Amino acid sequence: MSRQERENMIQFLTKVEGMTERKLMVMTDADIEHIYTRAYTMQERI
């Protein structure tokens, strides 16, 4: 994952899921991608 993709995912998750940037910064790319995919899928359904 590129740096820009990671930053975009973190911004999305802080807005939609209410997660803190600090918490997301210590997660792996795979963790962030998994949470992002789940949250994005839920937003599409709404």
CORQUIRA-V147532 format. One record per residue. N is the residue number from 1. BURIAL is + if it has 9 or more other C-alpha atoms within 8 Angstrom, else -. Layout:
N:BURIAL  N:BURIAL
//
This chain:
1:-  2:-  3:-  4:-  5:-  6:+  7:-  8:-  9:+  10:+  11:+  12:+  13:+  14:+  15:-  16:-  17:-  18:-  19:+  20:-  21:+  22:-  23:-  24:+  25:-  26:-  27:-  28:-  29:-  30:-  31:-  32:+  33:+  34:-  35:-  36:+  37:-  38:-  39:+  40:-  41:-  42:-  43:-  44:-  45:-  46:-
//
